[in-house]
Amino acid sequence: MKTFLAKKETVQPKWYLIDAEGEVLGRLAVKAANIIRGRHKATYTPSVDTGDYVVIVNANKVVLTGRKEENNEFMFFSGFVGGESYRKLSSVRERHPEFIIEHAVKGMLPKNRLAAKMLTKLRVFAGAEHTHEAQNPEKISV
């Protein structure tokens, strides 16, 4: 029996919708990262982008366990000497709640060019409305 290797021309991506309200951030990010990579498919091939699109709504209502809401910080770097700045997770949630989920999912993808392409399949929205109704995303639970 030969090993099946998927080709990018034969991949038919689907769209999935995940509601993040009340979900734990890490568990949500694992589910989204696995769908984006295509690990839920029998035709999964690590060197080919076989994944599907993921739309996440209610990003501002995602839950963190423990004291991570007060203690976690995001580091940003301007590129200049002394250009480090830190922002608390609570302040990032107020201004840009989509970033929290995008950052978590990005950390769970491999660090290569293929992962950068996979990350474009993630669409995160702060509220309950999204702009991908035409794709008829299939609603799944975490």
N, CA, C and O atoms as CSV, one atom per row, in Angstrom:
chain,resi,resn,atom,element,x,y,z
A,1,MET,N,N,0.840,-1.180,0.000
A,1,MET,CA,C,0.000,0.000,0.000
A,1,MET,C,C,0.885,1.243,0.000
A,1,MET,O,O,1.846,1.318,0.766
A,2,LYS,N,N,0.573,2.209,-0.845
A,2,LYS,CA,C,1.361,3.432,-0.942
A,2,LYS,C,C,0.823,4.494,0.004
A,2,LYS,O,O,-0.364,4.521,0.329
A,3,THR,N,N,1.711,5.352,0.430
A,3,THR,CA,C,1.319,6.477,1.280
A,3,THR,C,C,0.693,7.556,0.410
A,3,THR,O,O,1.245,7.930,-0.625
A,4,PHE,N,N,-0.467,8.056,0.838
A,4,PHE,CA,C,-1.155,9.108,0.099
A,4,PHE,C,C,-0.552,10.455,0.452
A,4,PHE,O,O,-0.404,10.772,1.632
A,5,LEU,N,N,-0.206,11.241,-0.533
A,5,LEU,CA,C,0.290,12.594,-0.343
A,5,LEU,C,C,-0.632,13.546,-1.100
A,5,LEU,O,O,-0.799,13.429,-2.314
A,6,ALA,N,N,-1.222,14.482,-0.375
A,6,ALA,CA,C,-2.150,15.432,-0.988
A,6,ALA,C,C,-1.389,16.428,-1.852
A,6,ALA,O,O,-0.220,16.723,-1.606
A,7,LYS,N,N,-2.073,16.936,-2.865
A,7,LYS,CA,C,-1.526,17.983,-3.718
A,7,LYS,C,C,-2.400,19.224,-3.550
A,7,LYS,O,O,-3.608,19.119,-3.336
A,8,LYS,N,N,-1.786,20.384,-3.648
A,8,LYS,CA,C,-2.544,21.608,-3.388
A,8,LYS,C,C,-3.651,21.833,-4.411
A,8,LYS,O,O,-4.617,22.539,-4.120
A,9,GLU,N,N,-3.534,21.249,-5.603
A,9,GLU,CA,C,-4.562,21.427,-6.620
A,9,GLU,C,C,-5.838,20.646,-6.290
A,9,GLU,O,O,-6.925,21.025,-6.725
A,10,THR,N,N,-5.710,19.571,-5.532
A,10,THR,CA,C,-6.863,18.704,-5.251
A,10,THR,C,C,-7.583,19.054,-3.949
A,10,THR,O,O,-8.619,18.460,-3.649
A,11,VAL,N,N,-7.066,19.991,-3.181
A,11,VAL,CA,C,-7.659,20.325,-1.890
A,11,VAL,C,C,-8.913,21.176,-2.096
A,11,VAL,O,O,-8.886,22.178,-2.811
A,12,GLN,N,N,-10.011,20.763,-1.460
A,12,GLN,CA,C,-11.269,21.517,-1.491
A,12,GLN,C,C,-11.541,22.062,-0.091
A,12,GLN,O,O,-12.078,21.336,0.747
A,13,PRO,N,N,-11.184,23.329,0.192
A,13,PRO,CA,C,-11.365,23.840,1.548
A,13,PRO,C,C,-12.833,24.108,1.880
A,13,PRO,O,O,-13.622,24.500,1.020
A,14,LYS,N,N,-13.176,23.888,3.146
A,14,LYS,CA,C,-14.503,24.179,3.666
A,14,LYS,C,C,-14.389,25.357,4.626
A,14,LYS,O,O,-13.286,25.780,4.975
A,15,TRP,N,N,-15.527,25.879,5.046
A,15,TRP,CA,C,-15.574,26.982,5.999
A,15,TRP,C,C,-16.240,26.502,7.279
A,15,TRP,O,O,-17.271,25.830,7.239
A,16,TYR,N,N,-15.645,26.852,8.418
A,16,TYR,CA,C,-16.185,26.497,9.724
A,16,TYR,C,C,-16.383,27.765,10.550
A,16,TYR,O,O,-15.625,28.726,10.423
A,17,LEU,N,N,-17.404,27.755,11.390
A,17,LEU,CA,C,-17.723,28.881,12.275
A,17,LEU,C,C,-17.619,28.405,13.714
A,17,LEU,O,O,-18.211,27.391,14.085
A,18,ILE,N,N,-16.858,29.145,14.529
A,18,ILE,CA,C,-16.710,28.826,15.942
A,18,ILE,C,C,-17.154,30.034,16.750
A,18,ILE,O,O,-16.711,31.155,16.497
A,19,ASP,N,N,-18.033,29.805,17.728
A,19,ASP,CA,C,-18.468,30.858,18.644
A,19,ASP,C,C,-17.583,30.791,19.878
A,19,ASP,O,O,-17.585,29.785,20.587
A,20,ALA,N,N,-16.820,31.859,20.145
A,20,ALA,CA,C,-15.842,31.867,21.233
A,20,ALA,C,C,-16.446,32.275,22.575
A,20,ALA,O,O,-15.729,32.333,23.574
A,21,GLU,N,N,-17.733,32.555,22.618
A,21,GLU,CA,C,-18.344,33.017,23.868
A,21,GLU,C,C,-18.276,31.930,24.934
A,21,GLU,O,O,-18.831,30.844,24.762
A,22,GLY,N,N,-17.584,32.233,26.048
A,22,GLY,CA,C,-17.466,31.300,27.158
A,22,GLY,C,C,-16.458,30.192,26.961
A,22,GLY,O,O,-16.343,29.320,27.822
A,23,GLU,N,N,-15.719,30.187,25.857
A,23,GLU,CA,C,-14.735,29.142,25.589
A,23,GLU,C,C,-13.372,29.535,26.162
A,23,GLU,O,O,-13.029,30.717,26.205
A,24,VAL,N,N,-12.600,28.545,26.599
A,24,VAL,CA,C,-11.252,28.781,27.110
A,24,VAL,C,C,-10.325,29.029,25.916
A,24,VAL,O,O,-10.380,28.311,24.918
A,25,LEU,N,N,-9.485,30.039,26.031
A,25,LEU,CA,C,-8.650,30.487,24.915
A,25,LEU,C,C,-7.770,29.386,24.354
A,25,LEU,O,O,-7.723,29.213,23.136
A,26,GLY,N,N,-7.078,28.643,25.183
A,26,GLY,CA,C,-6.158,27.612,24.704
A,26,GLY,C,C,-6.859,26.505,23.951
A,26,GLY,O,O,-6.384,26.066,22.904
A,27,ARG,N,N,-7.982,26.050,24.470
A,27,ARG,CA,C,-8.720,24.971,23.822
A,27,ARG,C,C,-9.289,25.442,22.486
A,27,ARG,O,O,-9.306,24.690,21.512
A,28,LEU,N,N,-9.750,26.674,22.446
A,28,LEU,CA,C,-10.261,27.255,21.208
A,28,LEU,C,C,-9.151,27.370,20.165
A,28,LEU,O,O,-9.356,27.052,18.994
A,29,ALA,N,N,-7.968,27.829,20.600
A,29,ALA,CA,C,-6.850,28.016,19.680
A,29,ALA,C,C,-6.355,26.684,19.121
A,29,ALA,O,O,-5.983,26.612,17.950
A,30,VAL,N,N,-6.343,25.631,19.935
A,30,VAL,CA,C,-5.924,24.309,19.460
A,30,VAL,C,C,-6.874,23.817,18.387
A,30,VAL,O,O,-6.439,23.324,17.346
A,31,LYS,N,N,-8.172,23.947,18.633
A,31,LYS,CA,C,-9.177,23.487,17.668
A,31,LYS,C,C,-9.030,24.246,16.344
A,31,LYS,O,O,-9.046,23.646,15.270
A,32,ALA,N,N,-8.889,25.571,16.438
A,32,ALA,CA,C,-8.757,26.389,15.228
A,32,ALA,C,C,-7.464,26.064,14.478
A,32,ALA,O,O,-7.475,25.967,13.251
A,33,ALA,N,N,-6.356,25.895,15.194
A,33,ALA,CA,C,-5.076,25.611,14.551
A,33,ALA,C,C,-5.107,24.258,13.840
A,33,ALA,O,O,-4.557,24.120,12.747
A,34,ASN,N,N,-5.740,23.271,14.448
A,34,ASN,CA,C,-5.819,21.951,13.815
A,34,ASN,C,C,-6.670,21.989,12.549
A,34,ASN,O,O,-6.348,21.318,11.568
A,35,ILE,N,N,-7.742,22.757,12.559
A,35,ILE,CA,C,-8.586,22.879,11.362
A,35,ILE,C,C,-7.842,23.631,10.265
A,35,ILE,O,O,-7.911,23.249,9.097
A,36,ILE,N,N,-7.129,24.700,10.631
A,36,ILE,CA,C,-6.384,25.488,9.654
A,36,ILE,C,C,-5.273,24.654,9.015
A,36,ILE,O,O,-5.004,24.796,7.822
A,37,ARG,N,N,-4.627,23.788,9.796
A,37,ARG,CA,C,-3.574,22.916,9.258
A,37,ARG,C,C,-4.127,21.748,8.473
A,37,ARG,O,O,-3.440,21.204,7.609
A,38,GLY,N,N,-5.371,21.348,8.759
A,38,GLY,CA,C,-5.970,20.218,8.078
A,38,GLY,C,C,-5.761,18.910,8.804
A,38,GLY,O,O,-5.906,17.846,8.201
A,39,ARG,N,N,-5.426,18.955,10.083
A,39,ARG,CA,C,-5.125,17.740,10.840
A,39,ARG,C,C,-6.365,16.913,11.129
A,39,ARG,O,O,-6.252,15.764,11.559
A,40,HIS,N,N,-7.537,17.469,10.904
A,40,HIS,CA,C,-8.777,16.736,11.134
A,40,HIS,C,C,-9.171,15.899,9.919
A,40,HIS,O,O,-10.167,15.178,9.970
A,41,LYS,N,N,-8.417,15.982,8.843
A,41,LYS,CA,C,-8.741,15.263,7.610
A,41,LYS,C,C,-7.873,14.015,7.470
A,41,LYS,O,O,-6.752,13.965,7.976
A,42,ALA,N,N,-8.396,13.024,6.788
A,42,ALA,CA,C,-7.626,11.812,6.510
A,42,ALA,C,C,-6.546,12.079,5.470
A,42,ALA,O,O,-5.581,11.321,5.372
A,43,THR,N,N,-6.698,13.147,4.693
A,43,THR,CA,C,-5.737,13.469,3.637
A,43,THR,C,C,-4.658,14.439,4.112
A,43,THR,O,O,-3.990,15.068,3.290
A,44,TYR,N,N,-4.479,14.568,5.427
A,44,TYR,CA,C,-3.499,15.510,5.980
A,44,TYR,C,C,-2.096,15.171,5.501
A,44,TYR,O,O,-1.640,14.033,5.601
A,45,THR,N,N,-1.429,16.188,4.981
A,45,THR,CA,C,-0.033,16.081,4.568
A,45,THR,C,C,0.698,17.289,5.154
A,45,THR,O,O,0.306,18.422,4.876
A,46,PRO,N,N,1.755,17.086,5.960
A,46,PRO,CA,C,2.407,18.209,6.637
A,46,PRO,C,C,2.985,19.266,5.702
A,46,PRO,O,O,3.018,20.445,6.056
A,47,SER,N,N,3.440,18.870,4.519
A,47,SER,CA,C,4.107,19.819,3.632
A,47,SER,C,C,3.159,20.509,2.662
A,47,SER,O,O,3.600,21.290,1.819
A,48,VAL,N,N,1.844,20.230,2.770
A,48,VAL,CA,C,0.856,20.822,1.872
A,48,VAL,C,C,-0.230,21.485,2.722
A,48,VAL,O,O,-0.634,20.952,3.756
A,49,ASP,N,N,-0.690,22.635,2.281
A,49,ASP,CA,C,-1.756,23.342,2.990
A,49,ASP,C,C,-3.093,22.677,2.659
A,49,ASP,O,O,-3.747,23.038,1.681
A,50,THR,N,N,-3.493,21.705,3.477
A,50,THR,CA,C,-4.746,20.972,3.255
A,50,THR,C,C,-5.854,21.463,4.171
A,50,THR,O,O,-6.904,20.826,4.257
A,51,GLY,N,N,-5.645,22.573,4.852
A,51,GLY,CA,C,-6.581,23.031,5.864
A,51,GLY,C,C,-7.804,23.740,5.321
A,51,GLY,O,O,-7.941,23.970,4.120
A,52,ASP,N,N,-8.690,24.079,6.251
A,52,ASP,CA,C,-9.939,24.753,5.939
A,52,ASP,C,C,-9.941,26.154,6.554
A,52,ASP,O,O,-9.066,26.506,7.346
A,53,TYR,N,N,-10.938,26.933,6.171
A,53,TYR,CA,C,-11.091,28.282,6.701
A,53,TYR,C,C,-11.847,28.243,8.026
A,53,TYR,O,O,-12.753,27.431,8.209
A,54,VAL,N,N,-11.466,29.128,8.946
A,54,VAL,CA,C,-12.112,29.200,10.255
A,54,VAL,C,C,-12.532,30.637,10.514
A,54,VAL,O,O,-11.726,31.562,10.407
A,55,VAL,N,N,-13.812,30.816,10.857
A,55,VAL,CA,C,-14.346,32.122,11.248
A,55,VAL,C,C,-14.679,32.034,12.734
A,55,VAL,O,O,-15.457,31.174,13.146
A,56,ILE,N,N,-14.096,32.915,13.534
A,56,ILE,CA,C,-14.351,32.929,14.971
A,56,ILE,C,C,-15.078,34.218,15.313
A,56,ILE,O,O,-14.603,35.308,14.993
A,57,VAL,N,N,-16.232,34.096,15.966
A,57,VAL,CA,C,-17.008,35.270,16.386
A,57,VAL,C,C,-17.004,35.363,17.907
A,57,VAL,O,O,-16.665,34.400,18.596
A,58,ASN,N,N,-17.382,36.525,18.422
A,58,ASN,CA,C,-17.411,36.822,19.861
A,58,ASN,C,C,-16.036,36.669,20.491
A,58,ASN,O,O,-15.904,36.058,21.551
A,59,ALA,N,N,-15.023,37.213,19.857
A,59,ALA,CA,C,-13.659,37.121,20.372
A,59,ALA,C,C,-13.495,37.884,21.684
A,59,ALA,O,O,-12.627,37.548,22.490
A,60,ASN,N,N,-14.317,38.902,21.905
A,60,ASN,CA,C,-14.202,39.671,23.141
A,60,ASN,C,C,-14.778,38.936,24.346
A,60,ASN,O,O,-14.635,39.411,25.473
A,61,LYS,N,N,-15.428,37.786,24.139
A,61,LYS,CA,C,-16.020,37.032,25.241
A,61,LYS,C,C,-15.281,35.734,25.527
A,61,LYS,O,O,-15.821,34.856,26.200
A,62,VAL,N,N,-14.059,35.595,25.031
A,62,VAL,CA,C,-13.268,34.398,25.296
A,62,VAL,C,C,-12.782,34.441,26.744
A,62,VAL,O,O,-12.549,35.518,27.292
A,63,VAL,N,N,-12.631,33.266,27.361
A,63,VAL,CA,C,-12.318,33.164,28.787
A,63,VAL,C,C,-10.882,32.679,28.960
A,63,VAL,O,O,-10.402,31.837,28.200
A,64,LEU,N,N,-10.205,33.222,29.971
A,64,LEU,CA,C,-8.894,32.733,30.369
A,64,LEU,C,C,-8.986,32.209,31.783
A,64,LEU,O,O,-9.679,32.796,32.615
A,65,THR,N,N,-8.300,31.116,32.075
A,65,THR,CA,C,-8.369,30.522,33.394
A,65,THR,C,C,-7.315,31.136,34.311
A,65,THR,O,O,-6.343,31.735,33.851
A,66,GLY,N,N,-7.524,30.979,35.593
A,66,GLY,CA,C,-6.559,31.468,36.570
A,66,GLY,C,C,-6.480,32.980,36.592
A,66,GLY,O,O,-7.481,33.670,36.400
A,67,ARG,N,N,-5.275,33.492,36.829
A,67,ARG,CA,C,-5.065,34.936,36.925
A,67,ARG,C,C,-4.396,35.489,35.668
A,67,ARG,O,O,-3.712,36.511,35.719
A,68,LYS,N,N,-4.597,34.815,34.556
A,68,LYS,CA,C,-3.939,35.234,33.318
A,68,LYS,C,C,-4.440,36.584,32.818
A,68,LYS,O,O,-3.702,37.311,32.153
A,69,GLU,N,N,-5.667,36.919,33.127
A,69,GLU,CA,C,-6.227,38.200,32.677
A,69,GLU,C,C,-5.413,39.372,33.223
A,69,GLU,O,O,-5.195,40.353,32.511
A,70,GLU,N,N,-4.960,39.285,34.479
A,70,GLU,CA,C,-4.176,40.382,35.059
A,70,GLU,C,C,-2.682,40.227,34.793
A,70,GLU,O,O,-1.979,41.227,34.643
A,71,ASN,N,N,-2.180,38.976,34.732
A,71,ASN,CA,C,-0.737,38.753,34.699
A,71,ASN,C,C,-0.139,38.696,33.299
A,71,ASN,O,O,1.017,39.084,33.127
A,72,ASN,N,N,-0.867,38.235,32.301
A,72,ASN,CA,C,-0.288,38.086,30.963
A,72,ASN,C,C,-0.039,39.432,30.309
A,72,ASN,O,O,-0.858,40.348,30.397
A,73,GLU,N,N,1.116,39.534,29.647
A,73,GLU,CA,C,1.475,40.748,28.913
A,73,GLU,C,C,1.927,40.357,27.508
A,73,GLU,O,O,2.502,39.289,27.295
A,74,PHE,N,N,1.653,41.243,26.563
A,74,PHE,CA,C,2.143,41.077,25.198
A,74,PHE,C,C,3.280,42.053,24.992
A,74,PHE,O,O,3.175,43.222,25.363
A,75,MET,N,N,4.387,41.573,24.392
A,75,MET,CA,C,5.537,42.417,24.139
A,75,MET,C,C,5.543,42.834,22.679
A,75,MET,O,O,5.371,42.000,21.790
A,76,PHE,N,N,5.737,44.106,22.431
A,76,PHE,CA,C,5.844,44.644,21.080
A,76,PHE,C,C,7.203,45.322,20.951
A,76,PHE,O,O,7.721,45.879,21.919
A,77,PHE,N,N,7.776,45.273,19.754
A,77,PHE,CA,C,9.100,45.843,19.531
A,77,PHE,C,C,9.075,46.698,18.284
A,77,PHE,O,O,8.663,46.244,17.216
A,78,SER,N,N,9.519,47.944,18.422
A,78,SER,CA,C,9.461,48.887,17.317
A,78,SER,C,C,10.592,48.690,16.313
A,78,SER,O,O,10.503,49.166,15.181
A,79,GLY,N,N,11.650,47.998,16.714
A,79,GLY,CA,C,12.800,47.818,15.840
A,79,GLY,C,C,13.953,48.729,16.195
A,79,GLY,O,O,15.059,48.551,15.685
A,80,PHE,N,N,13.721,49.690,17.049
A,80,PHE,CA,C,14.757,50.608,17.490
A,80,PHE,C,C,15.289,50.190,18.859
A,80,PHE,O,O,14.643,49.424,19.575
A,81,VAL,N,N,16.466,50.696,19.219
A,81,VAL,CA,C,17.058,50.385,20.508
A,81,VAL,C,C,16.149,50.920,21.609
A,81,VAL,O,O,15.749,52.084,21.582
A,82,GLY,N,N,15.832,50.079,22.558
A,82,GLY,CA,C,14.946,50.482,23.656
A,82,GLY,C,C,13.495,50.583,23.238
A,82,GLY,O,O,12.694,51.204,23.938
A,83,GLY,N,N,13.139,49.989,22.115
A,83,GLY,CA,C,11.788,50.122,21.576
A,83,GLY,C,C,10.808,49.056,22.036
A,83,GLY,O,O,9.799,48.820,21.372
A,84,GLU,N,N,11.087,48.406,23.165
A,84,GLU,CA,C,10.166,47.408,23.696
A,84,GLU,C,C,9.018,48.096,24.415
A,84,GLU,O,O,9.216,49.083,25.124
A,85,SER,N,N,7.829,47.571,24.225
A,85,SER,CA,C,6.697,48.040,25.029
A,85,SER,C,C,5.857,46.834,25.389
A,85,SER,O,O,5.766,45.873,24.624
A,86,TYR,N,N,5.248,46.890,26.552
A,86,TYR,CA,C,4.433,45.787,27.051
A,86,TYR,C,C,3.012,46.275,27.260
A,86,TYR,O,O,2.788,47.394,27.723
A,87,ARG,N,N,2.043,45.416,26.910
A,87,ARG,CA,C,0.641,45.752,27.131
A,87,ARG,C,C,-0.025,44.598,27.856
A,87,ARG,O,O,0.178,43.434,27.508
A,88,LYS,N,N,-0.815,44.920,28.857
A,88,LYS,CA,C,-1.553,43.906,29.609
A,88,LYS,C,C,-2.640,43.315,28.717
A,88,LYS,O,O,-3.138,43.975,27.804
A,89,LEU,N,N,-2.999,42.073,28.991
A,89,LEU,CA,C,-4.019,41.400,28.213
A,89,LEU,C,C,-5.365,42.103,28.338
A,89,LEU,O,O,-6.140,42.145,27.381
A,90,SER,N,N,-5.641,42.650,29.508
A,90,SER,CA,C,-6.925,43.329,29.702
A,90,SER,C,C,-7.040,44.582,28.830
A,90,SER,O,O,-8.125,44.884,28.333
A,91,SER,N,N,-5.940,45.316,28.637
A,91,SER,CA,C,-6.004,46.510,27.794
A,91,SER,C,C,-6.073,46.129,26.309
A,91,SER,O,O,-6.690,46.840,25.517
A,92,VAL,N,N,-5.446,45.017,25.933
A,92,VAL,CA,C,-5.528,44.548,24.548
A,92,VAL,C,C,-6.954,44.091,24.248
A,92,VAL,O,O,-7.455,44.296,23.142
A,93,ARG,N,N,-7.608,43.470,25.234
A,93,ARG,CA,C,-8.988,43.012,25.055
A,93,ARG,C,C,-9.925,44.190,24.804
A,93,ARG,O,O,-10.874,44.060,24.032
A,94,GLU,N,N,-9.682,45.322,25.432
A,94,GLU,CA,C,-10.525,46.506,25.234
A,94,GLU,C,C,-10.367,47.077,23.836
A,94,GLU,O,O,-11.359,47.425,23.194
A,95,ARG,N,N,-9.137,47.178,23.356
A,95,ARG,CA,C,-8.886,47.849,22.084
A,95,ARG,C,C,-8.974,46.928,20.873
A,95,ARG,O,O,-9.557,47.297,19.853
A,96,HIS,N,N,-8.396,45.724,20.978
A,96,HIS,CA,C,-8.280,44.843,19.813
A,96,HIS,C,C,-8.448,43.393,20.264
A,96,HIS,O,O,-7.460,42.659,20.306
A,97,PRO,N,N,-9.661,42.955,20.604
A,97,PRO,CA,C,-9.849,41.603,21.145
A,97,PRO,C,C,-9.528,40.494,20.147
A,97,PRO,O,O,-9.274,39.362,20.560
A,98,GLU,N,N,-9.531,40.781,18.858
A,98,GLU,CA,C,-9.208,39.764,17.857
A,98,GLU,C,C,-7.755,39.321,17.974
A,98,GLU,O,O,-7.424,38.173,17.680
A,99,PHE,N,N,-6.884,40.244,18.406
A,99,PHE,CA,C,-5.451,39.958,18.481
A,99,PHE,C,C,-5.149,38.821,19.441
A,99,PHE,O,O,-4.220,38.049,19.205
A,100,ILE,N,N,-5.916,38.703,20.519
A,100,ILE,CA,C,-5.665,37.665,21.524
A,100,ILE,C,C,-5.780,36.286,20.890
A,100,ILE,O,O,-4.910,35.439,21.091
A,101,ILE,N,N,-6.839,36.053,20.130
A,101,ILE,CA,C,-7.039,34.749,19.502
A,101,ILE,C,C,-6.055,34.544,18.356
A,101,ILE,O,O,-5.510,33.451,18.202
A,102,GLU,N,N,-5.822,35.579,17.550
A,102,GLU,CA,C,-4.875,35.461,16.437
A,102,GLU,C,C,-3.480,35.105,16.945
A,102,GLU,O,O,-2.788,34.282,16.345
A,103,HIS,N,N,-3.074,35.721,18.042
A,103,HIS,CA,C,-1.756,35.484,18.625
A,103,HIS,C,C,-1.648,34.056,19.155
A,103,HIS,O,O,-0.615,33.409,18.985
A,104,ALA,N,N,-2.706,33.563,19.795
A,104,ALA,CA,C,-2.698,32.205,20.341
A,104,ALA,C,C,-2.655,31.158,19.231
A,104,ALA,O,O,-1.927,30.171,19.338
A,105,VAL,N,N,-3.427,31.368,18.168
A,105,VAL,CA,C,-3.445,30.409,17.060
A,105,VAL,C,C,-2.115,30.440,16.313
A,105,VAL,O,O,-1.607,29.393,15.912
A,106,LYS,N,N,-1.554,31.614,16.126
A,106,LYS,CA,C,-0.272,31.734,15.436
A,106,LYS,C,C,0.821,30.986,16.181
A,106,LYS,O,O,1.691,30.382,15.555
A,107,GLY,N,N,0.790,31.017,17.504
A,107,GLY,CA,C,1.783,30.304,18.296
A,107,GLY,C,C,1.665,28.798,18.194
A,107,GLY,O,O,2.622,28.085,18.497
A,108,MET,N,N,0.503,28.294,17.770
A,108,MET,CA,C,0.294,26.850,17.663
A,108,MET,C,C,0.534,26.311,16.256
A,108,MET,O,O,0.395,25.111,16.019
A,109,LEU,N,N,0.887,27.179,15.335
A,109,LEU,CA,C,1.217,26.754,13.978
A,109,LEU,C,C,2.729,26.603,13.850
A,109,LEU,O,O,3.464,27.214,14.626
A,110,PRO,N,N,3.218,25.810,12.898
A,110,PRO,CA,C,4.665,25.691,12.719
A,110,PRO,C,C,5.268,27.034,12.285
A,110,PRO,O,O,4.581,27.891,11.728
A,111,LYS,N,N,6.545,27.190,12.550
A,111,LYS,CA,C,7.209,28.457,12.243
A,111,LYS,C,C,7.881,28.358,10.878
A,111,LYS,O,O,9.090,28.140,10.793
A,112,ASN,N,N,7.096,28.518,9.804
A,112,ASN,CA,C,7.638,28.466,8.450
A,112,ASN,C,C,6.741,29.263,7.511
A,112,ASN,O,O,5.749,29.850,7.942
A,113,ARG,N,N,7.092,29.282,6.222
A,113,ARG,CA,C,6.322,30.060,5.255
A,113,ARG,C,C,4.946,29.480,5.023
A,113,ARG,O,O,4.001,30.222,4.753
A,114,LEU,N,N,4.816,28.185,5.121
A,114,LEU,CA,C,3.523,27.541,4.935
A,114,LEU,C,C,2.542,27.971,6.024
A,114,LEU,O,O,1.355,28.159,5.756
A,115,ALA,N,N,3.034,28.125,7.242
A,115,ALA,CA,C,2.175,28.559,8.349
A,115,ALA,C,C,1.714,29.994,8.144
A,115,ALA,O,O,0.593,30.340,8.515
A,116,ALA,N,N,2.551,30.822,7.566
A,116,ALA,CA,C,2.159,32.205,7.293
A,116,ALA,C,C,1.003,32.233,6.300
A,116,ALA,O,O,0.110,33.075,6.395
A,117,LYS,N,N,1.028,31.307,5.349
A,117,LYS,CA,C,-0.064,31.211,4.384
A,117,LYS,C,C,-1.322,30.643,5.041
A,117,LYS,O,O,-2.436,31.068,4.736
A,118,MET,N,N,-1.133,29.681,5.945
A,118,MET,CA,C,-2.265,29.087,6.660
A,118,MET,C,C,-2.975,30.110,7.531
A,118,MET,O,O,-4.196,30.060,7.680
A,119,LEU,N,N,-2.224,31.033,8.104
A,119,LEU,CA,C,-2.804,32.015,9.022
A,119,LEU,C,C,-3.781,32.944,8.314
A,119,LEU,O,O,-4.625,33.557,8.968
A,120,THR,N,N,-3.687,33.061,7.001
A,120,THR,CA,C,-4.639,33.893,6.269
A,120,THR,C,C,-6.014,33.242,6.210
A,120,THR,O,O,-6.984,33.892,5.820
A,121,LYS,N,N,-6.117,31.965,6.591
A,121,LYS,CA,C,-7.401,31.267,6.610
A,121,LYS,C,C,-8.159,31.481,7.903
A,121,LYS,O,O,-9.265,30.963,8.063
A,122,LEU,N,N,-7.588,32.234,8.826
A,122,LEU,CA,C,-8.239,32.523,10.105
A,122,LEU,C,C,-8.881,33.899,10.039
A,122,LEU,O,O,-8.210,34.886,9.737
A,123,ARG,N,N,-10.180,33.968,10.320
A,123,ARG,CA,C,-10.903,35.242,10.350
A,123,ARG,C,C,-11.529,35.382,11.731
A,123,ARG,O,O,-12.338,34.546,12.134
A,124,VAL,N,N,-11.160,36.433,12.457
A,124,VAL,CA,C,-11.632,36.629,13.827
A,124,VAL,C,C,-12.411,37.935,13.897
A,124,VAL,O,O,-11.979,38.958,13.367
A,125,PHE,N,N,-13.581,37.886,14.567
A,125,PHE,CA,C,-14.436,39.056,14.726
A,125,PHE,C,C,-14.759,39.244,16.197
A,125,PHE,O,O,-15.017,38.280,16.917
A,126,ALA,N,N,-14.743,40.504,16.639
A,126,ALA,CA,C,-14.980,40.800,18.058
A,126,ALA,C,C,-16.424,40.534,18.454
A,126,ALA,O,O,-16.673,40.039,19.554
A,127,GLY,N,N,-17.373,40.846,17.596
A,127,GLY,CA,C,-18.788,40.680,17.915
A,127,GLY,C,C,-19.373,39.419,17.306
A,127,GLY,O,O,-18.658,38.546,16.814
A,128,ALA,N,N,-20.704,39.353,17.354
A,128,ALA,CA,C,-21.407,38.169,16.854
A,128,ALA,C,C,-21.598,38.196,15.332
A,128,ALA,O,O,-21.908,37.166,14.735
A,129,GLU,N,N,-21.417,39.354,14.705
A,129,GLU,CA,C,-21.596,39.477,13.253
A,129,GLU,C,C,-20.285,39.194,12.532
A,129,GLU,O,O,-19.210,39.520,13.035
A,130,HIS,N,N,-20.379,38.579,11.342
A,130,HIS,CA,C,-19.204,38.370,10.515
A,130,HIS,C,C,-19.592,38.576,9.049
A,130,HIS,O,O,-20.774,38.595,8.704
A,131,THR,N,N,-18.588,38.727,8.202
A,131,THR,CA,C,-18.811,39.084,6.800
A,131,THR,C,C,-18.717,37.897,5.856
A,131,THR,O,O,-18.557,38.089,4.650
A,132,HIS,N,N,-18.813,36.663,6.373
A,132,HIS,CA,C,-18.635,35.486,5.536
A,132,HIS,C,C,-19.889,34.619,5.474
A,132,HIS,O,O,-19.800,33.392,5.418
A,133,GLU,N,N,-21.044,35.254,5.483
A,133,GLU,CA,C,-22.305,34.518,5.376
A,133,GLU,C,C,-22.432,33.828,4.026
A,133,GLU,O,O,-23.038,32.760,3.935
A,134,ALA,N,N,-21.871,34.419,2.979
A,134,ALA,CA,C,-21.985,33.855,1.631
A,134,ALA,C,C,-21.288,32.514,1.494
A,134,ALA,O,O,-21.653,31.715,0.632
A,135,GLN,N,N,-20.276,32.247,2.341
A,135,GLN,CA,C,-19.543,30.985,2.270
A,135,GLN,C,C,-20.260,29.863,3.015
A,135,GLN,O,O,-19.808,28.719,2.976
A,136,ASN,N,N,-21.372,30.165,3.695
A,136,ASN,CA,C,-22.141,29.181,4.463
A,136,ASN,C,C,-21.249,28.356,5.391
A,136,ASN,O,O,-21.133,27.143,5.218
A,137,PRO,N,N,-20.612,29.007,6.383
A,137,PRO,CA,C,-19.743,28.242,7.267
A,137,PRO,C,C,-20.526,27.270,8.136
A,137,PRO,O,O,-21.620,27.577,8.609
A,138,GLU,N,N,-19.951,26.101,8.334
A,138,GLU,CA,C,-20.566,25.073,9.167
A,138,GLU,C,C,-20.213,25.351,10.619
A,138,GLU,O,O,-19.035,25.444,10.965
A,139,LYS,N,N,-21.224,25.484,11.472
A,139,LYS,CA,C,-20.998,25.812,12.882
A,139,LYS,C,C,-20.530,24.565,13.617
A,139,LYS,O,O,-21.166,23.513,13.547
A,140,ILE,N,N,-19.396,24.695,14.332
A,140,ILE,CA,C,-18.880,23.588,15.124
A,140,ILE,C,C,-18.643,24.063,16.541
A,140,ILE,O,O,-18.513,25.263,16.785
A,141,SER,N,N,-18.586,23.128,17.479
A,141,SER,CA,C,-18.327,23.472,18.880
A,141,SER,C,C,-16.920,23.054,19.236
A,141,SER,O,O,-16.318,22.190,18.599
A,142,VAL,N,N,-16.414,23.697,20.274
A,142,VAL,CA,C,-15.045,23.414,20.717
A,142,VAL,C,C,-15.064,22.320,21.678
A,142,VAL,O,O,-14.013,21.920,22.179
